[in-house]
Amino acid sequence: MKTRLVFSSRALWIPRILFFLLAPIFFLTLTLSLLAFDPAYYLSMQKGIGYPVTEETRVLDYKLAQFLWNGNGPEDLTGFKEKEILHLYDIHNLLRLLVFATLVSGAVFLTSATLLGFWDQNFRKILKWSLVFTLSFYFLAGTMLYLFFDWLFLEFHLFTFANDYWVLGEDYLLYRLFPPEFFQASLFPFFALLIFFTLLFYLLALMASKKARTALRAS
């Protein structure tokens, strides 16, 4: 006699909530984590804002990406002043927290998606409304960033860093490499990649759910 494990709708309310809430968080932190350590992305944005990209720039971008990932000593940051190096250590610590948030949110989000995909009869509907919610969140966040970028950029630094190491002028190499215009120009490619990852996941989740249900019915 064939048996099939069935969960009641009530038993799945926690995965449903986690799936909805963690979707934008996971994809946001994932995209940020990927781009934050990519020297090729630095170069493309620097070219986009008209910064003169030379071989020295390529080397600096590569060293910065390596430093932000593993926190190497200052000897790997020749050309940067002490204040810039201190700020880079702060950014390194912040990005490590970002990677941790990506791993934790991703583990919980994907676990919730797996549970729902196997045992929630309304998974296709949940996928639909979760996607609507997630894309709406992106639209709201992107609009706010576009309209109030300068204010949000300033408030982010004031809230995140407990020192003034981030207050840099044009006489600092780090500021010249990554001026506010760099981050403003990053908005479109960032959200484009973010939406791509999101849509790809929801498409794969729908396909995997169909296969899982077929396998369960056959068991």
C-alpha positions as CSV (number, residue, x, y, z in Angstrom):
1,M,0.0,0.0,0.0
2,K,1.4,3.4,-1.0
3,T,1.6,6.1,1.6
4,R,2.2,9.8,1.2
5,L,3.3,12.2,3.9
6,V,0.9,15.1,4.0
7,F,1.3,18.4,6.0
8,S,-1.7,20.4,7.0
9,S,-2.0,24.0,5.9
10,R,-1.4,25.1,9.6
11,A,1.8,23.1,9.9
12,L,3.3,25.1,7.0
13,W,2.5,28.6,8.1
14,I,6.0,29.2,9.5
15,P,7.8,28.2,6.2
16,R,5.3,30.4,4.3
17,I,6.1,33.5,6.4
18,L,9.9,32.9,6.2
19,F,9.7,32.3,2.4
20,F,7.9,35.6,1.9
21,L,10.0,37.7,4.2
22,L,13.4,36.3,3.4
23,A,13.1,36.3,-0.4
24,P,14.1,40.0,-0.9
25,I,16.7,39.8,2.0
26,F,18.4,36.8,0.6
27,F,18.6,38.0,-3.0
28,L,19.7,41.5,-1.9
29,T,22.5,40.2,0.3
30,L,23.5,37.6,-2.3
31,T,23.8,40.2,-5.1
32,L,25.7,42.7,-2.8
33,S,28.1,39.9,-1.7
34,L,28.9,38.9,-5.3
35,L,29.5,42.5,-6.5
36,A,31.3,43.7,-3.4
37,F,34.3,41.4,-4.1
38,D,34.4,41.6,-7.9
39,P,37.2,43.8,-9.2
40,A,35.8,43.5,-12.8
41,Y,32.6,45.2,-11.5
42,Y,34.7,48.0,-9.9
43,L,36.4,48.6,-13.3
44,S,33.2,48.6,-15.3
45,M,31.6,51.2,-13.0
46,Q,34.7,53.3,-12.9
47,K,34.7,53.3,-16.7
48,G,31.0,54.2,-16.6
49,I,31.6,57.4,-14.5
50,G,34.6,58.4,-16.6
51,Y,37.4,57.5,-14.2
52,P,40.7,57.0,-16.1
53,V,41.2,53.2,-15.9
54,T,44.8,52.2,-16.2
55,E,46.8,49.1,-15.4
56,E,47.5,50.6,-12.0
57,T,43.8,51.0,-11.5
58,R,43.3,47.3,-12.4
59,V,45.9,46.3,-9.9
60,L,44.4,48.5,-7.1
61,D,41.0,47.2,-7.7
62,Y,42.2,43.6,-7.5
63,K,44.1,44.3,-4.3
64,L,41.1,46.0,-2.8
65,A,38.8,43.1,-3.6
66,Q,41.2,40.7,-2.1
67,F,41.6,42.8,1.0
68,L,37.9,43.2,1.5
69,W,37.5,39.4,1.4
70,N,40.3,38.3,3.6
71,G,41.5,41.4,5.4
72,N,45.2,41.2,4.5
73,G,47.6,43.6,6.2
74,P,48.2,47.2,5.1
75,E,51.3,46.1,3.1
76,D,48.8,45.1,0.4
77,L,47.4,48.6,0.3
78,T,50.4,50.6,-0.8
79,G,49.3,54.1,-1.9
80,F,46.4,54.4,0.6
81,K,46.7,56.7,3.7
82,E,46.2,55.4,7.2
83,K,42.7,56.8,7.4
84,E,41.7,55.0,4.2
85,I,43.1,51.7,5.5
86,L,41.2,52.1,8.8
87,H,38.0,52.7,6.8
88,L,38.7,49.6,4.6
89,Y,39.0,47.5,7.7
90,D,35.5,48.8,8.7
91,I,34.2,47.9,5.3
92,H,35.8,44.4,5.5
93,N,34.1,43.7,8.8
94,L,30.8,45.0,7.4
95,L,31.1,42.8,4.3
96,R,31.9,39.7,6.4
97,L,28.6,40.3,8.2
98,L,26.9,40.7,4.8
99,V,28.2,37.3,3.7
100,F,27.1,35.7,7.0
101,A,23.6,37.2,6.5
102,T,23.6,35.8,3.0
103,L,24.4,32.3,4.2
104,V,21.9,32.3,7.1
105,S,19.0,33.9,5.1
106,G,19.8,31.6,2.2
107,A,19.8,28.5,4.3
108,V,16.4,29.3,5.9
109,F,14.9,30.6,2.7
110,L,15.9,27.6,0.6
111,T,14.8,25.2,3.4
112,S,11.4,26.9,3.5
113,A,11.1,26.7,-0.3
114,T,11.9,23.0,-0.3
115,L,9.3,22.2,2.4
116,L,6.7,24.2,0.5
117,G,7.6,22.8,-2.8
118,F,7.2,19.3,-1.7
119,W,4.2,19.5,0.6
120,D,2.2,22.7,0.1
121,Q,-0.6,22.2,-2.4
122,N,-0.8,26.0,-2.9
123,F,2.9,26.3,-3.7
124,R,2.4,27.8,-7.2
125,K,0.1,30.5,-5.7
126,I,2.7,31.1,-3.0
127,L,5.4,31.5,-5.6
128,K,3.3,34.0,-7.5
129,W,2.5,36.2,-4.6
130,S,6.0,36.0,-3.1
131,L,7.4,37.1,-6.5
132,V,5.0,40.0,-6.6
133,F,5.9,41.0,-3.1
134,T,9.6,40.7,-3.8
135,L,9.6,42.7,-7.0
136,S,7.4,45.3,-5.4
137,F,10.0,45.6,-2.6
138,Y,12.7,46.1,-5.2
139,F,10.7,48.7,-7.0
140,L,10.1,50.7,-3.8
141,A,13.7,50.4,-2.7
142,G,15.0,51.4,-6.1
143,T,12.7,54.4,-6.3
144,M,13.8,55.6,-2.9
145,L,17.5,55.2,-3.7
146,Y,17.1,57.0,-7.0
147,L,15.1,59.9,-5.6
148,F,17.0,60.3,-2.3
149,F,20.4,58.8,-3.1
150,D,22.5,61.6,-1.5
151,W,20.5,61.6,1.7
152,L,20.4,57.8,2.0
153,F,24.1,57.6,1.2
154,L,25.0,60.0,4.0
155,E,22.6,58.4,6.5
156,F,23.9,54.9,5.7
157,H,27.5,56.0,6.6
158,L,26.4,57.8,9.7
159,F,24.4,54.9,11.0
160,T,26.9,52.1,10.0
161,F,30.2,53.6,11.0
162,A,31.0,54.8,14.5
163,N,33.9,57.0,13.4
164,D,34.7,59.5,10.7
165,Y,37.2,57.4,8.7
166,W,34.7,57.4,5.9
167,V,34.9,61.2,5.5
168,L,37.3,61.4,2.6
169,G,38.1,64.1,0.1
170,E,39.4,64.1,-3.4
171,D,43.0,64.0,-2.1
172,Y,42.3,60.4,-1.0
173,L,42.9,57.6,-3.5
174,L,39.9,55.6,-2.2
175,Y,37.6,58.5,-2.8
176,R,38.8,59.0,-6.3
177,L,38.4,55.3,-7.0
178,F,34.9,55.1,-5.4
179,P,33.2,58.5,-5.3
180,P,29.5,58.7,-4.6
181,E,28.9,58.8,-8.4
182,F,30.3,55.2,-8.5
183,F,27.6,53.9,-6.2
184,Q,24.9,56.0,-7.9
185,A,25.9,54.5,-11.3
186,S,25.8,51.1,-9.7
187,L,22.1,51.2,-9.1
188,F,20.9,50.0,-12.5
189,P,23.3,47.1,-13.0
190,F,22.8,46.0,-9.3
191,F,19.0,45.9,-9.6
192,A,19.2,44.3,-13.1
193,L,21.4,41.5,-11.6
194,L,19.1,41.3,-8.6
195,I,16.0,40.8,-10.6
196,F,17.7,38.3,-12.9
197,F,18.7,36.1,-9.9
198,T,15.2,36.4,-8.4
199,L,13.3,35.5,-11.6
200,L,15.8,32.6,-12.3
201,F,15.1,31.2,-8.8
202,Y,11.3,31.4,-9.1
203,L,11.4,29.7,-12.5
204,L,13.6,26.9,-11.2
205,A,11.5,26.5,-8.1
206,L,8.4,26.1,-10.1
207,M,10.0,23.5,-12.3
208,A,11.5,21.6,-9.3
209,S,8.1,21.7,-7.5
210,K,6.4,20.0,-10.5
211,K,9.0,17.3,-10.6
212,A,8.8,16.8,-6.8
213,R,5.0,16.4,-6.9
214,T,5.3,13.9,-9.8
215,A,7.8,11.9,-7.8
216,L,5.6,11.9,-4.7
217,R,2.5,10.8,-6.6
218,A,4.5,8.0,-8.2
219,S,5.9,6.8,-4.8
